[in-house]
Amino acid sequence: MSTRTDVLIIGGGIAGTSIARELSRYQIDVTLIEKEPDVGWGQTKASYAICHPGARWPQGTLAQGMIAQSHQVWDRLVLDLDIELARVGELVLAFDDEELRYLRALKEQGEQNRVQGLELIDGKETRRREPHVNPIVRGALFMPGAGVFNPFELVFAFYENARANGVRMLTGTQVTGINPEEKKFIVTTSSDEIEARYVVNAAGLYAQRIAQMVEAVNFIIS
């Protein structure tokens, strides 16, 4: 007998567990499955763990829009989930005239993206702020909003919060096939069949393989 759920999330990384937590706010049945023995074993474990300030991406791009939105929720996540975010700032270094021109353009782009506190500093000030930098540095762009976090702490906070709110978590469970039917999907796994009204593909590097199971041939990870 298959398990029934409203929403099936495939993948237990940062993306999958954060989606599970968000959906757990609503009166729907949610199930998350992860092929590894625990969550966070895929791309999440190799994350740079940087909270980017959003200056590097042109205005209007998907990446810049997502980063801008993320900055609106980080402080709330820190409070709600009791996690740490250290806003240590970021230095983008320049070692020649061309790179100095790039920093000026990057600062302008960041200001267009409404990134706060951007500051161009010379080589002397750069070395004062970071004594271990290459001494031939010519200057830097300082972005105070950049921060670092522990990706494992965050993924487990999402996981535990979603589970406490009623999300069914199935680890060590691999998807082997997906059969789309009228108004539902029949998902075959290594342990059972799951009938779902909606499927969320959060499988990271394996997302293309999952998409191919429903003949989404145009979904390609390059």
C-alpha positions as CSV (number, residue, x, y, z in Angstrom):
1,M,0.0,0.0,0.0
2,S,1.4,3.4,-1.0
3,T,1.8,6.4,1.3
4,R,-0.3,9.4,0.4
5,T,0.8,13.0,0.9
6,D,-0.1,16.4,-0.5
7,V,3.4,17.5,-1.2
8,L,6.5,15.3,-1.7
9,I,9.8,17.0,-1.5
10,I,12.7,15.1,-3.0
11,G,16.0,16.1,-1.4
12,G,17.1,16.9,2.1
13,G,19.6,19.6,1.7
14,I,19.3,23.3,2.5
15,A,16.7,23.8,-0.3
16,G,14.5,20.8,0.5
17,T,14.5,21.3,4.3
18,S,13.8,25.0,4.0
19,I,10.9,24.3,1.7
20,A,9.6,21.7,4.2
21,R,9.8,24.2,7.0
22,E,7.9,26.8,5.0
23,L,5.2,24.4,3.9
24,S,4.8,23.2,7.5
25,R,3.1,26.5,8.3
26,Y,0.1,25.3,6.4
27,Q,-2.6,22.7,6.9
28,I,-1.3,20.3,4.4
29,D,0.4,16.9,4.5
30,V,4.1,17.2,3.6
31,T,6.7,14.4,3.2
32,L,10.4,14.9,2.6
33,I,12.6,12.0,1.3
34,E,16.4,11.9,1.2
35,K,18.5,9.1,-0.3
36,E,21.3,9.5,2.2
37,P,21.1,8.4,5.8
38,D,20.8,12.0,7.0
39,V,20.0,15.4,5.7
40,G,22.7,17.8,4.4
41,W,25.0,15.2,2.9
42,G,24.9,16.5,-0.7
43,Q,25.8,20.0,-2.0
44,T,25.0,21.5,1.4
45,K,28.1,20.0,3.0
46,A,30.2,21.6,0.4
47,S,28.6,25.0,0.7
48,Y,30.8,28.2,1.0
49,A,28.5,29.1,3.9
50,I,28.6,32.8,2.9
51,C,25.7,35.3,3.2
52,H,26.5,37.4,0.2
53,P,25.6,41.1,0.3
54,G,24.5,41.0,-3.4
55,A,26.8,43.4,-5.1
56,R,28.3,40.9,-7.6
57,W,25.2,40.1,-9.6
58,P,23.6,42.5,-12.1
59,Q,20.3,44.1,-11.1
60,G,17.3,42.1,-12.4
61,T,19.0,38.7,-12.5
62,L,17.5,35.8,-10.6
63,A,20.6,35.4,-8.4
64,Q,20.5,39.1,-7.3
65,G,16.8,39.0,-6.6
66,M,17.1,35.9,-4.5
67,I,20.0,37.3,-2.5
68,A,18.1,40.6,-1.9
69,Q,15.1,38.6,-0.6
70,S,17.3,36.4,1.6
71,H,18.7,39.5,3.4
72,Q,15.2,40.3,4.5
73,V,14.7,36.9,6.3
74,W,18.2,36.2,7.7
75,D,17.7,38.2,11.0
76,R,14.4,36.5,11.5
77,L,15.9,33.0,10.9
78,V,18.6,33.8,13.5
79,L,16.0,34.6,16.1
80,D,13.5,31.9,15.2
81,L,15.9,29.0,14.8
82,D,18.6,30.0,17.4
83,I,21.4,29.9,14.8
84,E,24.5,32.0,14.4
85,L,25.3,34.4,11.5
86,A,28.5,36.3,11.9
87,R,28.5,39.4,9.7
88,V,32.3,39.6,9.4
89,G,32.3,41.6,6.1
90,E,34.0,40.9,2.8
91,L,37.0,42.4,1.1
92,V,37.2,42.1,-2.7
93,L,40.9,42.7,-3.5
94,A,42.6,44.5,-6.4
95,F,46.2,44.2,-7.4
96,D,46.4,46.3,-10.6
97,D,44.7,49.1,-12.4
98,E,42.3,46.9,-14.2
99,E,41.1,45.3,-11.0
100,L,40.8,48.7,-9.4
101,R,38.4,49.7,-12.2
102,Y,36.5,46.6,-11.6
103,L,36.1,47.5,-8.0
104,R,34.7,50.9,-8.9
105,A,32.2,49.2,-11.3
106,L,31.3,46.6,-8.6
107,K,30.6,49.3,-6.1
108,E,28.4,51.2,-8.5
109,Q,26.5,48.0,-9.3
110,G,26.1,47.2,-5.6
111,E,24.7,50.6,-4.9
112,Q,22.2,50.1,-7.7
113,N,21.2,46.9,-6.0
114,R,20.8,48.9,-2.7
115,V,23.6,47.2,-0.9
116,Q,24.4,49.3,2.1
117,G,27.8,50.4,3.4
118,L,30.0,49.7,0.4
119,E,33.5,51.3,0.8
120,L,36.5,51.6,-1.5
121,I,39.7,51.5,0.5
122,D,43.4,51.9,-0.5
123,G,46.1,49.3,-0.1
124,K,47.3,50.7,3.2
125,E,43.9,50.6,4.8
126,T,43.3,47.1,3.3
127,R,46.5,45.8,5.0
128,R,45.5,47.5,8.3
129,R,42.1,45.7,8.3
130,E,43.6,42.4,7.1
131,P,47.3,42.0,8.1
132,H,47.6,38.7,6.3
133,V,46.6,39.9,2.9
134,N,49.2,39.9,0.1
135,P,51.3,43.1,0.8
136,I,51.2,44.1,-2.9
137,V,47.4,44.7,-2.7
138,R,46.4,48.0,-4.3
139,G,43.0,48.4,-2.8
140,A,39.8,46.7,-1.9
141,L,36.0,47.0,-1.9
142,F,34.7,46.4,1.7
143,M,31.2,45.0,1.9
144,P,30.1,45.0,5.6
145,G,26.9,43.1,5.1
146,A,28.6,39.8,4.1
147,G,28.4,37.1,6.7
148,V,29.2,33.4,7.4
149,F,27.2,30.7,8.9
150,N,27.3,26.9,9.6
151,P,25.4,25.1,6.8
152,F,25.0,22.0,9.0
153,E,23.5,24.1,11.8
154,L,21.0,25.7,9.4
155,V,20.0,22.5,7.6
156,F,19.3,20.7,10.9
157,A,17.4,23.7,12.3
158,F,15.2,23.6,9.2
159,Y,14.9,19.8,9.5
160,E,14.0,19.8,13.2
161,N,11.6,22.7,12.9
162,A,9.7,21.1,10.0
163,R,9.6,17.7,11.7
164,A,8.2,19.3,14.9
165,N,5.5,20.9,12.8
166,G,4.4,17.6,11.4
167,V,6.5,17.0,8.2
168,R,7.2,13.4,7.6
169,M,10.9,12.8,7.1
170,L,12.2,9.7,5.3
171,T,16.0,9.4,5.1
172,G,17.8,6.5,3.4
173,T,15.0,6.6,0.8
174,Q,15.9,6.9,-2.9
175,V,13.6,7.7,-5.7
176,T,13.7,5.1,-8.5
177,G,10.8,6.2,-10.7
178,I,8.0,8.8,-11.0
179,N,4.8,8.1,-12.9
180,P,2.6,11.1,-13.5
181,E,-1.1,10.4,-13.4
182,E,-4.2,12.6,-13.5
183,K,-3.9,15.1,-10.6
184,K,-1.2,13.0,-8.8
185,F,2.2,11.5,-9.1
186,I,3.1,7.9,-8.1
187,V,6.7,8.0,-6.8
188,T,8.5,4.7,-6.5
189,T,11.2,4.7,-3.9
190,S,13.7,2.1,-2.6
191,S,11.3,1.3,0.3
192,D,7.7,2.1,-0.8
193,E,5.5,3.9,-3.2
194,I,4.3,7.4,-2.4
195,E,1.2,9.0,-4.0
196,A,1.6,12.8,-4.1
197,R,-0.5,15.7,-5.4
198,Y,2.6,17.8,-5.9
199,V,6.3,16.9,-6.2
200,V,9.1,19.4,-5.4
201,N,12.4,18.6,-7.0
202,A,15.1,19.7,-4.5
203,A,17.6,17.0,-5.4
204,G,20.6,19.2,-5.9
205,L,23.1,17.7,-8.4
206,Y,20.6,14.9,-8.9
207,A,17.7,17.2,-9.9
208,Q,18.3,16.6,-13.6
209,R,17.9,12.9,-13.1
210,I,14.7,13.4,-11.1
211,A,13.4,15.7,-13.8
212,Q,14.1,13.1,-16.5
213,M,11.8,10.7,-14.7
214,V,8.9,12.9,-15.8
215,E,10.4,13.5,-19.2
216,A,11.5,17.1,-18.4
217,V,14.3,16.9,-21.0
218,N,14.9,20.7,-21.1
219,F,16.0,20.7,-17.4
220,I,19.8,20.5,-17.6
221,I,22.4,21.1,-14.9
222,S,25.6,22.2,-16.7
